[in-house]
Amino acid sequence: MMPMPERTGKRPGRRIAVIPWLVILSLFVVELFFYTWCGVQSMKVSYEISNAMDRHNELAMLEKSLTIELAHLRSPQSLSELTQKQFKLQMPTREQVIMLP
């Protein structure tokens, strides 16, 4: 007579039933990490867009002020004041002007 195998209390089919649950659980964990990563990347991109918009507004204001300053510096009155203050130049008198034929 053949000896009967010892029973350990475990069913052989039980191991096969656990594997699909482990696969499903693993997929769920991977999906959870992916979802979290997508959320973090979305927030990071939104902060970068916000910073870029702030920088754009700052540069637009600088451009506007420089355009106004350039227009002011190109005006004849401004040039006249600048030459008198910085370079101590005066308007020429009639005797200093030479007319060319």
PyMOL commands that place a pseudoatom at each C-alpha (Angstrom):
pseudoatom trace, name=CA, resn=MET, resi=1, chain=A, elem=C, hetatm=0, pos=[0.000, 0.000, 0.000]
pseudoatom trace, name=CA, resn=MET, resi=2, chain=A, elem=C, hetatm=0, pos=[1.187, 3.428, -0.824]
pseudoatom trace, name=CA, resn=PRO, resi=3, chain=A, elem=C, hetatm=0, pos=[1.727, 5.869, 1.902]
pseudoatom trace, name=CA, resn=MET, resi=4, chain=A, elem=C, hetatm=0, pos=[-0.587, 8.863, 1.817]
pseudoatom trace, name=CA, resn=PRO, resi=5, chain=A, elem=C, hetatm=0, pos=[1.023, 12.256, 1.383]
pseudoatom trace, name=CA, resn=GLU, resi=6, chain=A, elem=C, hetatm=0, pos=[0.975, 14.397, 4.451]
pseudoatom trace, name=CA, resn=ARG, resi=7, chain=A, elem=C, hetatm=0, pos=[-1.539, 17.155, 4.442]
pseudoatom trace, name=CA, resn=THR, resi=8, chain=A, elem=C, hetatm=0, pos=[-0.230, 20.548, 5.386]
pseudoatom trace, name=CA, resn=GLY, resi=9, chain=A, elem=C, hetatm=0, pos=[-3.611, 22.146, 5.434]
pseudoatom trace, name=CA, resn=LYS, resi=10, chain=A, elem=C, hetatm=0, pos=[-3.026, 24.124, 2.223]
pseudoatom trace, name=CA, resn=ARG, resi=11, chain=A, elem=C, hetatm=0, pos=[-4.994, 23.566, -0.870]
pseudoatom trace, name=CA, resn=PRO, resi=12, chain=A, elem=C, hetatm=0, pos=[-3.052, 23.454, -4.138]
pseudoatom trace, name=CA, resn=GLY, resi=13, chain=A, elem=C, hetatm=0, pos=[-5.663, 25.548, -5.967]
pseudoatom trace, name=CA, resn=ARG, resi=14, chain=A, elem=C, hetatm=0, pos=[-5.441, 28.361, -3.428]
pseudoatom trace, name=CA, resn=ARG, resi=15, chain=A, elem=C, hetatm=0, pos=[-2.044, 29.532, -4.705]
pseudoatom trace, name=CA, resn=ILE, resi=16, chain=A, elem=C, hetatm=0, pos=[-3.427, 29.782, -8.215]
pseudoatom trace, name=CA, resn=ALA, resi=17, chain=A, elem=C, hetatm=0, pos=[-6.348, 31.933, -6.989]
pseudoatom trace, name=CA, resn=VAL, resi=18, chain=A, elem=C, hetatm=0, pos=[-4.032, 34.403, -5.171]
pseudoatom trace, name=CA, resn=ILE, resi=19, chain=A, elem=C, hetatm=0, pos=[-1.912, 35.210, -8.237]
pseudoatom trace, name=CA, resn=PRO, resi=20, chain=A, elem=C, hetatm=0, pos=[-4.662, 37.103, -10.129]
pseudoatom trace, name=CA, resn=TRP, resi=21, chain=A, elem=C, hetatm=0, pos=[-5.406, 39.159, -7.012]
pseudoatom trace, name=CA, resn=LEU, resi=22, chain=A, elem=C, hetatm=0, pos=[-1.732, 40.031, -6.639]
pseudoatom trace, name=CA, resn=VAL, resi=23, chain=A, elem=C, hetatm=0, pos=[-1.610, 41.090, -10.281]
pseudoatom trace, name=CA, resn=ILE, resi=24, chain=A, elem=C, hetatm=0, pos=[-4.740, 43.221, -9.851]
pseudoatom trace, name=CA, resn=LEU, resi=25, chain=A, elem=C, hetatm=0, pos=[-3.378, 44.759, -6.644]
pseudoatom trace, name=CA, resn=SER, resi=26, chain=A, elem=C, hetatm=0, pos=[-0.035, 45.482, -8.336]
pseudoatom trace, name=CA, resn=LEU, resi=27, chain=A, elem=C, hetatm=0, pos=[-1.792, 47.155, -11.256]
pseudoatom trace, name=CA, resn=PHE, resi=28, chain=A, elem=C, hetatm=0, pos=[-3.854, 49.220, -8.832]
pseudoatom trace, name=CA, resn=VAL, resi=29, chain=A, elem=C, hetatm=0, pos=[-0.723, 50.389, -6.987]
pseudoatom trace, name=CA, resn=VAL, resi=30, chain=A, elem=C, hetatm=0, pos=[1.026, 51.223, -10.275]
pseudoatom trace, name=CA, resn=GLU, resi=31, chain=A, elem=C, hetatm=0, pos=[-2.056, 53.152, -11.418]
pseudoatom trace, name=CA, resn=LEU, resi=32, chain=A, elem=C, hetatm=0, pos=[-2.153, 55.025, -8.114]
pseudoatom trace, name=CA, resn=PHE, resi=33, chain=A, elem=C, hetatm=0, pos=[1.508, 56.042, -8.484]
pseudoatom trace, name=CA, resn=PHE, resi=34, chain=A, elem=C, hetatm=0, pos=[0.943, 57.084, -12.103]
pseudoatom trace, name=CA, resn=TYR, resi=35, chain=A, elem=C, hetatm=0, pos=[-2.116, 59.161, -11.151]
pseudoatom trace, name=CA, resn=THR, resi=36, chain=A, elem=C, hetatm=0, pos=[-0.153, 60.870, -8.372]
pseudoatom trace, name=CA, resn=TRP, resi=37, chain=A, elem=C, hetatm=0, pos=[2.783, 61.534, -10.714]
pseudoatom trace, name=CA, resn=CYS, resi=38, chain=A, elem=C, hetatm=0, pos=[0.416, 63.073, -13.288]
pseudoatom trace, name=CA, resn=GLY, resi=39, chain=A, elem=C, hetatm=0, pos=[-1.056, 65.360, -10.625]
pseudoatom trace, name=CA, resn=VAL, resi=40, chain=A, elem=C, hetatm=0, pos=[2.383, 66.487, -9.469]
pseudoatom trace, name=CA, resn=GLN, resi=41, chain=A, elem=C, hetatm=0, pos=[3.499, 67.151, -13.043]
pseudoatom trace, name=CA, resn=SER, resi=42, chain=A, elem=C, hetatm=0, pos=[0.296, 69.092, -13.703]
pseudoatom trace, name=CA, resn=MET, resi=43, chain=A, elem=C, hetatm=0, pos=[0.903, 71.319, -10.676]
pseudoatom trace, name=CA, resn=LYS, resi=44, chain=A, elem=C, hetatm=0, pos=[4.545, 71.810, -11.678]
pseudoatom trace, name=CA, resn=VAL, resi=45, chain=A, elem=C, hetatm=0, pos=[3.572, 72.888, -15.201]
pseudoatom trace, name=CA, resn=SER, resi=46, chain=A, elem=C, hetatm=0, pos=[0.887, 75.211, -13.860]
pseudoatom trace, name=CA, resn=TYR, resi=47, chain=A, elem=C, hetatm=0, pos=[3.467, 76.897, -11.577]
pseudoatom trace, name=CA, resn=GLU, resi=48, chain=A, elem=C, hetatm=0, pos=[5.853, 77.267, -14.525]
pseudoatom trace, name=CA, resn=ILE, resi=49, chain=A, elem=C, hetatm=0, pos=[3.077, 78.810, -16.641]
pseudoatom trace, name=CA, resn=SER, resi=50, chain=A, elem=C, hetatm=0, pos=[2.204, 81.204, -13.812]
pseudoatom trace, name=CA, resn=ASN, resi=51, chain=A, elem=C, hetatm=0, pos=[5.857, 82.243, -13.434]
pseudoatom trace, name=CA, resn=ALA, resi=52, chain=A, elem=C, hetatm=0, pos=[6.182, 82.720, -17.197]
pseudoatom trace, name=CA, resn=MET, resi=53, chain=A, elem=C, hetatm=0, pos=[3.052, 84.884, -17.277]
pseudoatom trace, name=CA, resn=ASP, resi=54, chain=A, elem=C, hetatm=0, pos=[4.376, 87.003, -14.397]
pseudoatom trace, name=CA, resn=ARG, resi=55, chain=A, elem=C, hetatm=0, pos=[7.711, 87.401, -16.214]
pseudoatom trace, name=CA, resn=HIS, resi=56, chain=A, elem=C, hetatm=0, pos=[5.870, 88.307, -19.427]
pseudoatom trace, name=CA, resn=ASN, resi=57, chain=A, elem=C, hetatm=0, pos=[3.833, 91.001, -17.648]
pseudoatom trace, name=CA, resn=GLU, resi=58, chain=A, elem=C, hetatm=0, pos=[6.982, 92.356, -16.013]
pseudoatom trace, name=CA, resn=LEU, resi=59, chain=A, elem=C, hetatm=0, pos=[8.790, 92.544, -19.370]
pseudoatom trace, name=CA, resn=ALA, resi=60, chain=A, elem=C, hetatm=0, pos=[5.756, 94.149, -21.036]
pseudoatom trace, name=CA, resn=MET, resi=61, chain=A, elem=C, hetatm=0, pos=[5.723, 96.891, -18.377]
pseudoatom trace, name=CA, resn=LEU, resi=62, chain=A, elem=C, hetatm=0, pos=[9.482, 97.397, -18.831]
pseudoatom trace, name=CA, resn=GLU, resi=63, chain=A, elem=C, hetatm=0, pos=[9.047, 97.657, -22.602]
pseudoatom trace, name=CA, resn=LYS, resi=64, chain=A, elem=C, hetatm=0, pos=[6.291, 100.239, -22.154]
pseudoatom trace, name=CA, resn=SER, resi=65, chain=A, elem=C, hetatm=0, pos=[8.391, 102.367, -19.796]
pseudoatom trace, name=CA, resn=LEU, resi=66, chain=A, elem=C, hetatm=0, pos=[11.417, 102.143, -22.116]
pseudoatom trace, name=CA, resn=THR, resi=67, chain=A, elem=C, hetatm=0, pos=[9.286, 103.168, -25.103]
pseudoatom trace, name=CA, resn=ILE, resi=68, chain=A, elem=C, hetatm=0, pos=[8.049, 106.204, -23.178]
pseudoatom trace, name=CA, resn=GLU, resi=69, chain=A, elem=C, hetatm=0, pos=[11.599, 107.071, -22.117]
pseudoatom trace, name=CA, resn=LEU, resi=70, chain=A, elem=C, hetatm=0, pos=[12.845, 106.737, -25.702]
pseudoatom trace, name=CA, resn=ALA, resi=71, chain=A, elem=C, hetatm=0, pos=[10.105, 109.033, -26.978]
pseudoatom trace, name=CA, resn=HIS, resi=72, chain=A, elem=C, hetatm=0, pos=[10.994, 111.549, -24.273]
pseudoatom trace, name=CA, resn=LEU, resi=73, chain=A, elem=C, hetatm=0, pos=[14.697, 111.427, -25.133]
pseudoatom trace, name=CA, resn=ARG, resi=74, chain=A, elem=C, hetatm=0, pos=[14.031, 111.890, -28.854]
pseudoatom trace, name=CA, resn=SER, resi=75, chain=A, elem=C, hetatm=0, pos=[12.007, 115.056, -28.364]
pseudoatom trace, name=CA, resn=PRO, resi=76, chain=A, elem=C, hetatm=0, pos=[13.883, 118.266, -29.348]
pseudoatom trace, name=CA, resn=GLN, resi=77, chain=A, elem=C, hetatm=0, pos=[13.100, 119.971, -26.054]
pseudoatom trace, name=CA, resn=SER, resi=78, chain=A, elem=C, hetatm=0, pos=[14.546, 117.066, -24.095]
pseudoatom trace, name=CA, resn=LEU, resi=79, chain=A, elem=C, hetatm=0, pos=[17.664, 117.007, -26.271]
pseudoatom trace, name=CA, resn=SER, resi=80, chain=A, elem=C, hetatm=0, pos=[18.151, 120.729, -25.758]
pseudoatom trace, name=CA, resn=GLU, resi=81, chain=A, elem=C, hetatm=0, pos=[17.868, 120.381, -21.964]
pseudoatom trace, name=CA, resn=LEU, resi=82, chain=A, elem=C, hetatm=0, pos=[20.221, 117.405, -21.954]
pseudoatom trace, name=CA, resn=THR, resi=83, chain=A, elem=C, hetatm=0, pos=[22.913, 119.196, -23.944]
pseudoatom trace, name=CA, resn=GLN, resi=84, chain=A, elem=C, hetatm=0, pos=[22.734, 122.261, -21.742]
pseudoatom trace, name=CA, resn=LYS, resi=85, chain=A, elem=C, hetatm=0, pos=[22.906, 120.323, -18.462]
pseudoatom trace, name=CA, resn=GLN, resi=86, chain=A, elem=C, hetatm=0, pos=[25.355, 117.540, -19.249]
pseudoatom trace, name=CA, resn=PHE, resi=87, chain=A, elem=C, hetatm=0, pos=[27.626, 119.095, -21.869]
pseudoatom trace, name=CA, resn=LYS, resi=88, chain=A, elem=C, hetatm=0, pos=[27.215, 122.798, -20.999]
pseudoatom trace, name=CA, resn=LEU, resi=89, chain=A, elem=C, hetatm=0, pos=[26.400, 123.639, -24.618]
pseudoatom trace, name=CA, resn=GLN, resi=90, chain=A, elem=C, hetatm=0, pos=[24.671, 126.884, -25.560]
pseudoatom trace, name=CA, resn=MET, resi=91, chain=A, elem=C, hetatm=0, pos=[22.760, 127.915, -28.619]
pseudoatom trace, name=CA, resn=PRO, resi=92, chain=A, elem=C, hetatm=0, pos=[25.130, 129.660, -31.059]
pseudoatom trace, name=CA, resn=THR, resi=93, chain=A, elem=C, hetatm=0, pos=[24.892, 133.389, -31.448]
pseudoatom trace, name=CA, resn=ARG, resi=94, chain=A, elem=C, hetatm=0, pos=[24.426, 135.055, -34.851]
pseudoatom trace, name=CA, resn=GLU, resi=95, chain=A, elem=C, hetatm=0, pos=[28.139, 135.792, -35.080]
pseudoatom trace, name=CA, resn=GLN, resi=96, chain=A, elem=C, hetatm=0, pos=[29.004, 132.124, -34.573]
pseudoatom trace, name=CA, resn=VAL, resi=97, chain=A, elem=C, hetatm=0, pos=[26.732, 130.919, -37.386]
pseudoatom trace, name=CA, resn=ILE, resi=98, chain=A, elem=C, hetatm=0, pos=[28.397, 130.748, -40.809]
pseudoatom trace, name=CA, resn=MET, resi=99, chain=A, elem=C, hetatm=0, pos=[26.111, 130.608, -43.779]
pseudoatom trace, name=CA, resn=LEU, resi=100, chain=A, elem=C, hetatm=0, pos=[27.364, 128.514, -46.714]
pseudoatom trace, name=CA, resn=PRO, resi=101, chain=A, elem=C, hetatm=0, pos=[26.513, 129.505, -50.249]
for i in range(1, 101): cmd.bond("trace and resi %d" % i, "trace and resi %d" % (i + 1))
show_as sticks, trace
zoom trace
